[in-house]
Amino acid sequence: MSAVLSDRGLPPRPEPPLVVDLDGTLIRSDLLHESALQLLRQAPWALLQMPLWLLRGKAVLKHRIAERTAIDAAALPYDEAFLGWLREQRAAGRRLVLCTASDQRLAQQVATHVGLFDEVMASDGRLNLAGQAKAAALIERFGRGGFDYAGNSGADLSVWPAARSAVVVNASPAVAAAAARTDTPVERTFEPPRVGLATWLRAIRVHQWLKNLLVLLPMAGAFQLADLAAWRAGLLAFLAFSLCASSVYLLNDLMDLDSDRAHPRKRLRPFAAGLLAPLAGLGLSLVLLLAALALSMLLPRAFAAVLGLYFALTLAYTFFLKRKVLIDCLVLGILYTLRIVAGWSAVGLPSSFWLLAFSLFLFVSLAFLKRFSELTLAAQLGKAEAGGRGYLASDLPIVLAMGVASGFASVLLLALYINTDVAMRRYSYPEVLWVTLPIMLYWVSRMWMQAQRGNMHDDPVLFALRDRVSLACAALFGLTLWLAR
C-alpha cells in the first residue's frame, strides 16, 4: 500500500508534541500549595523549615515538601473537559508531554494516574522548571516552534512565544488577552469555571453563621430583647464570631482536602473541587480573622478573651484534636458553649452554671450525633472508618450510647434546675417550666432516631435549624419560658 502524499508529493508531517502544564491547567489546583498544606497538617512545625528551604531556591522547597508528602493523584480536581480533549489527541497519535514546575516526584504520580503522557519534564530539586527556564528547556528538547503548549498562568506567557501554537486553559481574562497578543496563534481555549460571590460565600460557609445566634441566647434568657444597647452588643458579637468561625472554616477545608474529596458531598466544596485556589483561601482566612479581632475591640475585653480562646481551640481542633477519638466531640461541645459565654461577656450579664452545664451536655450529644451520621455513611460505603476522624465503623453502638446518654443528661440538668432557688427567684411561675422537659425529651429522642434512620445528612445544628419539627419544639420551648416569667 502506498503512503499518503501531500500536495508536494511528500508524506504529511506529524503533529508536533503537545506539551501540557500541570498546575492550573491539567488540574484546577497547585501541587506545591496542596502538598505544603498536607505537610503542615502532618507536621505543623514544618512551617518553620519552609523559609529555610526557600532560601536555597524554590526547586529545593518543592523537593523537600514532595519527599515528605504523598498525594492521591486519583482524587485531584482534574479539568475534565481538557482531559477529554487530551484523550482525543492521544487517540489520534499525538505525542503528549507533561511539563511542569511541580516537583518530579509529584508530577510522575499524576502522569502515571492519567496514563496519557509519553514524557515528564519537571522541577528536580535544582532547577525550578517555570517561566523562562521552562521555555529554554522546551526549546532545547524540541526546538523553537517544535511543540504546541497548553498553559494557564502569567508564567506561561514566557513559554507560548517559543511554541508553534498555544492552548489556553483556565486562564484569567488578563492572561488570555496577553496570550492572544503574542505572535503564537491560539489553537484552542478552554474557559475556566465561573466563580462568583456565591462560590466564596459557600467557602466561608455563611449558612453556618446560624450557629452563632447562640451568642444572643443569654440576652434572650435574661429577657432583654427590648434593650437596644444589648442588641448592639449582641449583634457585634454575632458578627465577630461569624467572621472568626469562617476564618477557621477556610483553614479546615484546606487541611481536609484529601478527606473531603473522598466524601460524596464534601468533594463539591469549592477548594476540594478546585474552584478556588488554596493560596486565596489562606489570604481570605487572615482577612476575616483580622476583621473579627477589630470588631471584638468594640466590645468588653472579656469578649475578646473568649473570642481568642475560641479561635485557639478551633485552630487546635483543625490541626490536631479532630483526629482524637472522643476528645473531638468534647471540644465541639465546648466550642458551642463558648458562644454562649461570649454572649454573656458581650452584653455584660452574669454567667449561669446551669445553662453552661445544660449546653455542654446537649452539644456534646449533637457532636456524637454528627460522628454517628458520618460513621453510618462510611459503613454504607463499605469503609472501615470515617475519613480522618479515627472512629471505626464498629464504634457505631458505643457512639450511639454515649450520644443519647449525653442528650438525656442535659434534660436531667434542666429538670434539676427547675427545682432550684435560682429558678424560683427568676420566674414567677416556675412550675410552668416542667413543660420544657417533655419537649426536650421528645426533641433529643427524635434527633437520634432521625440519625438512626439515615436521615441526618448535615451538621445536626443546621439540620435542626432547617427542620420544621425542631423549629416547632424551639418555639414551644420559648413560649413556655415566656409564660413562666
C-alpha positions as CSV (number, residue, x, y, z in Angstrom):
1,M,0.0,0.0,0.0
2,S,1.5,3.4,-1.0
3,A,1.9,6.1,1.6
4,V,-0.5,9.1,1.5
5,L,1.3,12.1,-0.1
6,S,0.8,15.8,0.4
7,D,0.3,18.2,-2.5
8,R,4.1,18.4,-2.8
9,G,4.4,14.6,-3.1
10,L,5.8,14.2,0.4
11,P,4.3,12.3,3.4
12,P,2.4,14.7,5.7
13,R,4.4,15.9,8.6
14,P,3.4,14.5,12.0
15,E,1.8,16.9,14.5
16,P,4.5,18.3,16.9
17,P,4.4,17.2,20.6
18,L,1.7,18.7,22.7
19,V,3.3,20.0,25.9
20,V,0.9,20.3,28.8
21,D,1.3,22.3,32.0
22,L,0.1,20.7,35.2
23,D,-0.9,23.2,37.9
24,G,-4.0,25.2,37.0
25,T,-4.1,23.5,33.6
26,L,-4.4,19.8,33.8
27,I,-5.7,20.1,37.4
28,R,-7.6,23.0,38.9
29,S,-5.2,23.4,41.8
30,D,-1.5,23.8,42.6
31,L,0.5,20.8,43.8
32,L,3.0,22.9,45.7
33,H,0.2,24.6,47.7
34,E,-1.6,21.3,48.3
35,S,1.5,19.4,49.3
36,A,2.6,22.2,51.6
37,L,-0.8,22.2,53.3
38,Q,-0.6,18.4,53.7
39,L,2.8,18.7,55.3
40,L,1.5,21.4,57.7
41,R,-1.3,19.1,58.6
42,Q,1.1,16.2,59.3
43,A,3.9,18.3,60.9
44,P,2.9,22.0,61.7
45,W,6.4,22.7,62.8
46,A,7.5,22.4,59.2
47,L,6.2,25.9,58.8
48,L,9.5,27.0,60.5
49,Q,11.6,24.9,58.0
50,M,9.9,26.1,54.8
51,P,11.5,29.6,54.7
52,L,14.9,28.0,55.1
53,W,14.3,25.7,52.2
54,L,13.0,28.6,50.1
55,L,16.3,30.5,50.8
56,R,18.0,27.7,48.9
57,G,15.7,28.1,45.9
58,K,12.1,27.3,45.0
59,A,13.1,24.0,43.5
60,V,14.6,22.9,46.8
61,L,11.4,24.0,48.6
62,K,9.3,21.9,46.3
63,H,11.6,18.9,46.5
64,R,11.8,19.0,50.3
65,I,8.0,19.2,50.6
66,A,7.4,16.5,47.9
67,E,9.7,13.9,49.6
68,R,7.7,14.3,52.9
69,T,4.2,14.0,51.4
70,A,2.2,11.7,49.2
71,I,-0.6,13.0,47.0
72,D,-3.7,11.0,45.9
73,A,-3.4,11.6,42.2
74,A,-6.8,9.9,41.6
75,A,-8.6,12.5,43.8
76,L,-7.1,15.7,42.3
77,P,-9.6,18.1,40.7
78,Y,-8.8,17.5,37.0
79,D,-10.3,19.7,34.3
80,E,-12.4,17.1,32.7
81,A,-13.1,19.0,29.5
82,F,-9.4,19.5,28.9
83,L,-8.6,15.9,29.9
84,G,-11.2,14.6,27.5
85,W,-9.6,16.6,24.7
86,L,-6.1,15.3,25.6
87,R,-7.5,11.7,25.3
88,E,-8.7,12.6,21.8
89,Q,-5.3,13.9,20.9
90,R,-3.7,10.8,22.2
91,A,-6.1,8.6,20.3
92,A,-5.2,10.5,17.1
93,G,-1.5,9.5,17.7
94,R,-0.3,12.8,19.2
95,R,2.7,12.7,21.5
96,L,1.9,14.2,24.9
97,V,4.5,15.7,27.3
98,L,3.8,16.8,30.8
99,C,6.0,19.8,31.6
100,T,5.5,21.4,35.0
101,A,7.2,23.5,37.7
102,S,5.9,20.9,40.2
103,D,8.5,18.5,41.7
104,Q,9.3,15.5,39.5
105,R,8.1,13.1,42.2
106,L,4.6,14.5,42.3
107,A,4.4,15.1,38.5
108,Q,5.3,11.5,37.9
109,Q,2.5,10.3,40.2
110,V,0.0,12.4,38.2
111,A,1.3,11.2,34.8
112,T,1.1,7.6,36.0
113,H,-2.5,8.0,37.1
114,V,-3.6,9.9,33.9
115,G,-1.8,7.4,31.6
116,L,-1.6,9.7,28.6
117,F,1.9,11.2,28.7
118,D,4.9,9.9,26.9
119,E,7.3,12.0,28.8
120,V,7.5,14.0,32.0
121,M,9.6,17.2,32.5
122,A,9.5,18.7,36.0
123,S,11.5,20.5,38.7
124,D,14.2,18.3,40.1
125,G,15.3,19.9,43.3
126,R,17.9,22.0,41.4
127,L,16.1,23.7,38.5
128,N,12.6,25.2,39.0
129,L,11.0,24.5,35.6
130,A,8.9,27.6,35.3
131,G,8.7,30.6,33.0
132,Q,11.9,31.3,31.1
133,A,13.5,28.1,32.5
134,K,10.7,26.0,31.1
135,A,10.8,27.8,27.7
136,A,14.6,27.2,27.5
137,A,14.2,23.5,28.4
138,L,11.5,23.0,25.8
139,I,13.5,24.8,23.1
140,E,16.5,22.6,23.8
141,R,14.3,19.5,23.8
142,F,12.1,20.2,20.8
143,G,13.4,23.3,19.1
144,R,11.7,26.7,18.8
145,G,8.3,26.2,17.3
146,G,8.7,22.4,17.5
147,F,5.9,21.9,20.0
148,D,2.4,23.2,21.0
149,Y,1.9,24.3,24.6
150,A,-1.1,24.2,26.9
151,G,-0.9,26.5,29.9
152,N,-2.9,28.9,32.0
153,S,-0.9,31.4,34.0
154,G,1.2,34.5,33.6
155,A,4.4,32.4,33.8
156,D,3.3,30.6,30.6
157,L,3.5,33.9,28.7
158,S,7.2,33.2,28.6
159,V,6.6,29.8,27.0
160,W,3.9,30.4,24.4
161,P,6.2,32.6,22.1
162,A,8.5,29.6,21.8
163,A,5.7,27.3,20.7
164,R,4.1,26.6,17.3
165,S,0.6,27.2,18.8
166,A,-1.0,27.9,22.1
167,V,-3.7,26.1,24.0
168,V,-5.1,28.4,26.7
169,V,-6.7,26.5,29.6
170,N,-8.5,28.0,32.6
171,A,-6.7,31.3,32.2
172,S,-7.8,34.6,33.7
173,P,-9.1,37.2,31.2
174,A,-5.9,39.2,31.5
175,V,-3.7,36.1,30.7
176,A,-6.0,35.0,27.9
177,A,-5.8,38.5,26.4
178,A,-2.0,38.6,26.8
179,A,-1.7,35.2,25.1
180,A,-3.7,36.4,22.2
181,R,-1.3,39.3,21.7
182,T,1.7,37.1,21.2
183,D,2.9,36.0,17.8
184,T,1.9,32.5,18.6
185,P,-1.6,31.6,17.3
186,V,-4.1,30.3,19.9
187,E,-5.2,26.9,18.7
188,R,-7.9,26.4,21.3
189,T,-9.2,27.9,24.5
190,F,-10.8,26.2,27.5
191,E,-12.7,28.6,29.7
192,P,-12.3,28.4,33.4
193,P,-15.3,27.5,35.6
194,R,-17.4,30.5,36.7
195,V,-16.6,31.6,40.1
196,G,-18.6,34.4,41.7
197,L,-19.6,35.8,45.1
198,A,-21.8,32.7,45.7
199,T,-18.8,30.4,45.5
200,W,-16.9,32.5,48.0
201,L,-20.0,32.6,50.3
202,R,-20.1,28.8,50.1
203,A,-16.4,28.6,51.0
204,I,-16.8,30.8,54.1
205,R,-20.0,28.8,55.0
206,V,-22.3,31.7,55.6
207,H,-25.1,29.2,56.3
208,Q,-23.1,28.1,59.3
209,W,-23.4,31.5,60.8
210,L,-26.8,30.5,62.1
211,K,-24.9,28.6,64.9
212,N,-23.5,31.9,66.1
213,L,-27.0,33.0,67.1
214,L,-26.2,31.3,70.3
215,V,-24.4,34.5,71.4
216,L,-27.8,36.1,71.6
217,L,-29.2,33.3,73.9
218,P,-28.1,35.0,77.2
219,M,-29.8,38.2,76.2
220,A,-33.0,36.3,75.4
221,G,-32.7,34.3,78.6
222,A,-32.4,37.5,80.6
223,F,-35.5,38.9,78.9
224,Q,-33.5,41.9,77.5
225,L,-34.9,41.7,74.0
226,A,-36.2,45.3,74.3
227,D,-32.8,46.7,75.3
228,L,-31.2,48.4,72.2
229,A,-27.7,48.6,73.8
230,A,-27.9,44.8,74.4
231,W,-28.9,44.2,70.8
232,R,-26.0,46.3,69.6
233,A,-23.5,44.4,71.7
234,G,-25.1,41.1,70.8
235,L,-25.1,41.7,67.0
236,L,-21.5,42.9,67.1
237,A,-20.6,39.7,69.0
238,F,-22.5,37.6,66.4
239,L,-20.7,39.2,63.5
240,A,-17.3,38.9,65.2
241,F,-17.9,35.2,66.0
242,S,-19.2,34.6,62.5
243,L,-16.1,36.1,60.8
244,C,-13.8,34.3,63.2
245,A,-15.6,31.0,62.5
246,S,-15.4,31.5,58.8
247,S,-11.7,32.2,59.0
248,V,-11.2,28.7,60.6
249,Y,-13.7,27.1,58.2
250,L,-11.4,28.1,55.4
251,L,-8.4,26.6,57.1
252,N,-10.3,23.5,58.0
253,D,-11.3,22.9,54.3
254,L,-7.7,23.5,53.2
255,M,-6.5,21.0,55.8
256,D,-9.2,18.4,54.8
257,L,-8.7,18.5,51.0
258,D,-8.0,14.7,50.8
259,S,-10.8,13.5,53.0
260,D,-13.3,16.0,51.5
261,R,-12.5,14.6,48.0
262,A,-13.3,11.1,49.2
263,H,-16.7,12.2,50.6
264,P,-19.7,12.0,48.3
265,R,-20.9,15.5,49.3
266,K,-17.9,17.4,50.6
267,R,-16.0,16.8,47.4
268,L,-18.1,19.5,45.9
269,R,-16.8,22.2,48.3
270,P,-15.1,25.0,46.4
271,F,-11.5,24.1,47.4
272,A,-11.9,20.4,47.1
273,A,-13.4,20.8,43.6
274,G,-10.6,23.2,42.6
275,L,-12.9,26.1,42.1
276,L,-10.9,28.3,44.4
277,A,-7.1,28.5,44.9
278,P,-5.7,27.3,48.2
279,L,-3.5,30.4,48.4
280,A,-6.5,32.7,48.0
281,G,-8.2,30.8,50.8
282,L,-5.3,31.4,53.2
283,G,-5.4,35.1,52.3
284,L,-9.1,35.4,52.9
285,S,-8.8,33.5,56.2
286,L,-6.3,36.1,57.5
287,V,-8.5,39.0,56.4
288,L,-11.6,37.5,58.1
289,L,-9.6,36.9,61.3
290,L,-8.3,40.5,61.4
291,A,-11.9,41.8,60.8
292,A,-13.2,39.7,63.7
293,L,-10.5,41.0,66.0
294,A,-11.2,44.6,65.0
295,L,-14.9,44.1,65.9
296,S,-14.0,42.5,69.2
297,M,-12.2,45.7,70.2
298,L,-15.6,47.4,70.2
299,L,-16.8,45.1,72.9
300,P,-15.7,44.4,76.5
301,R,-12.3,42.9,76.9
302,A,-13.8,39.7,78.3
303,F,-15.5,39.1,75.0
304,A,-12.1,39.5,73.1
305,A,-10.6,37.0,75.5
306,V,-13.4,34.5,74.9
307,L,-13.1,35.0,71.1
308,G,-9.3,34.4,71.3
309,L,-9.9,31.2,73.3
310,Y,-12.5,30.1,70.7
311,F,-10.0,30.8,67.8
312,A,-7.2,29.0,69.6
313,L,-9.3,26.0,70.4
314,T,-10.8,25.8,66.8
315,L,-7.2,26.0,65.4
316,A,-6.1,23.2,67.7
317,Y,-9.2,21.2,66.6
318,T,-8.4,21.8,62.9
319,F,-4.8,20.6,63.2
320,F,-4.9,18.0,65.9
321,L,-7.9,17.4,68.0
322,K,-10.5,16.4,65.4
323,R,-8.5,13.2,64.8
324,K,-8.5,12.4,68.5
325,V,-11.4,10.0,69.3
326,L,-13.8,11.3,72.0
327,I,-11.7,14.4,72.5
328,D,-13.1,15.8,69.3
329,C,-16.7,15.6,70.5
330,L,-15.8,17.1,73.8
331,V,-14.1,20.0,72.1
332,L,-17.1,20.6,69.8
333,G,-19.4,20.8,72.8
334,I,-17.0,23.3,74.4
335,L,-16.9,25.4,71.3
336,Y,-20.7,25.7,71.1
337,T,-20.8,26.5,74.8
338,L,-18.2,29.2,74.3
339,R,-20.6,31.0,72.1
340,I,-23.0,31.4,75.0
341,V,-20.2,32.5,77.3
342,A,-19.3,35.1,74.6
343,G,-22.9,36.4,74.7
344,W,-22.7,36.9,78.4
345,S,-19.3,38.7,78.0
346,A,-20.6,41.0,75.2
347,V,-23.7,42.1,77.0
348,G,-22.3,42.2,80.5
349,L,-24.5,39.6,82.0
350,P,-23.6,37.2,84.8
351,S,-22.9,33.6,83.8
352,S,-25.1,30.7,84.8
353,F,-23.7,27.3,85.9
354,W,-26.9,25.6,85.0
355,L,-27.0,27.0,81.4
356,L,-23.4,26.1,80.9
357,A,-23.8,22.5,82.1
358,F,-27.0,22.1,80.1
359,S,-25.5,23.4,76.9
360,L,-22.3,21.4,77.3
361,F,-24.1,18.1,77.6
362,L,-26.6,18.9,74.9
363,F,-23.9,20.0,72.4
364,V,-21.7,17.0,73.2
365,S,-24.7,14.9,72.3
366,L,-25.0,16.6,69.0
367,A,-21.3,16.2,68.4
368,F,-21.6,12.5,68.9
369,L,-24.7,12.6,66.6
370,K,-22.6,14.1,63.9
371,R,-19.9,11.4,64.2
372,F,-22.7,8.8,64.3
373,S,-24.0,10.1,61.0
374,E,-20.5,10.1,59.4
375,L,-19.9,6.5,60.6
376,T,-23.3,5.4,59.2
377,L,-22.4,6.8,55.8
378,A,-18.9,5.2,56.0
379,A,-20.5,1.9,56.7
380,Q,-22.9,2.3,53.8
381,L,-19.9,2.9,51.5
382,G,-18.2,-0.1,52.8
383,K,-15.5,1.8,54.6
384,A,-14.0,0.7,57.9
385,E,-13.7,4.2,59.4
386,A,-14.9,7.8,58.9
387,G,-12.4,9.7,56.9
388,G,-9.6,11.1,59.0
389,R,-11.5,11.1,62.3
390,G,-10.2,7.9,64.0
391,Y,-13.6,6.3,64.5
392,L,-14.2,2.8,63.3
393,A,-17.5,1.5,61.8
394,S,-17.5,-0.9,64.7
395,D,-17.8,2.1,67.1
396,L,-21.3,2.8,66.0
397,P,-23.1,1.2,69.0
398,I,-20.9,3.0,71.6
399,V,-21.1,6.3,69.8
400,L,-24.9,5.9,69.8
401,A,-25.0,5.1,73.5
402,M,-22.7,8.0,74.6
403,G,-24.6,10.5,72.4
404,V,-28.1,9.5,73.7
405,A,-26.8,9.4,77.3
406,S,-25.3,12.9,77.0
407,G,-28.5,14.2,75.5
408,F,-30.7,12.8,78.2
409,A,-28.2,14.1,80.8
410,S,-28.9,17.6,79.5
411,V,-32.6,17.1,80.1
412,L,-31.9,15.8,83.6
413,L,-29.9,19.0,84.3
414,L,-32.8,21.1,83.1
415,A,-35.1,19.2,85.5
416,L,-32.8,19.8,88.4
417,Y,-32.6,23.5,87.6
418,I,-36.4,23.9,87.7
419,N,-36.4,23.0,91.4
420,T,-33.6,25.3,92.5
421,D,-33.8,28.6,94.4
422,V,-32.4,30.3,91.3
423,A,-35.3,29.3,89.1
424,M,-37.8,30.1,91.9
425,R,-36.5,33.7,92.2
426,R,-36.2,34.2,88.4
427,Y,-39.6,33.0,87.3
428,S,-43.0,34.0,88.6
429,Y,-44.5,30.6,87.7
430,P,-41.6,28.1,87.8
431,E,-43.9,25.2,87.8
432,V,-44.7,26.0,84.1
433,L,-41.1,25.2,83.3
434,W,-41.8,21.5,83.7
435,V,-43.5,21.6,80.3
436,T,-40.0,22.1,78.8
437,L,-38.9,18.6,79.9
438,P,-41.2,16.6,77.6
439,I,-40.4,19.0,74.8
440,M,-36.6,18.4,75.2
441,L,-37.0,14.6,75.7
442,Y,-39.0,14.4,72.5
443,W,-36.6,16.6,70.5
444,V,-33.4,14.7,71.7
445,S,-35.0,11.4,71.0
446,R,-36.3,12.4,67.6
447,M,-32.9,13.8,66.5
448,W,-31.2,10.4,67.3
449,M,-34.0,8.5,65.7
450,Q,-33.5,10.6,62.5
451,A,-29.8,9.8,62.6
452,Q,-30.5,6.1,63.2
453,R,-32.8,6.0,60.1
454,G,-30.1,7.7,58.0
455,N,-31.9,11.0,57.6
456,M,-29.2,13.1,59.2
457,H,-27.1,14.2,56.2
458,D,-25.9,17.5,57.6
459,D,-24.5,19.1,60.7
460,P,-27.1,18.4,63.4
461,V,-27.3,22.0,64.4
462,L,-28.0,23.1,60.8
463,F,-30.4,20.2,60.5
464,A,-32.3,21.4,63.5
465,L,-32.4,25.0,62.2
466,R,-34.0,23.7,58.9
467,D,-36.2,21.1,60.4
468,R,-39.8,22.1,60.9
469,V,-40.4,19.8,63.9
470,S,-37.2,21.1,65.6
471,L,-38.3,24.7,65.0
472,A,-41.7,24.0,66.4
473,C,-40.1,22.5,69.5
474,A,-37.9,25.6,69.9
475,A,-41.0,27.8,69.6
476,L,-42.8,25.8,72.2
477,F,-39.8,25.9,74.5
478,G,-39.5,29.7,74.1
479,L,-43.2,30.1,74.7
480,T,-43.0,28.1,77.9
481,L,-40.2,30.3,79.2
482,W,-42.2,33.4,78.4
483,L,-45.3,32.0,80.2
484,A,-43.2,31.1,83.2
485,R,-41.9,34.7,83.7
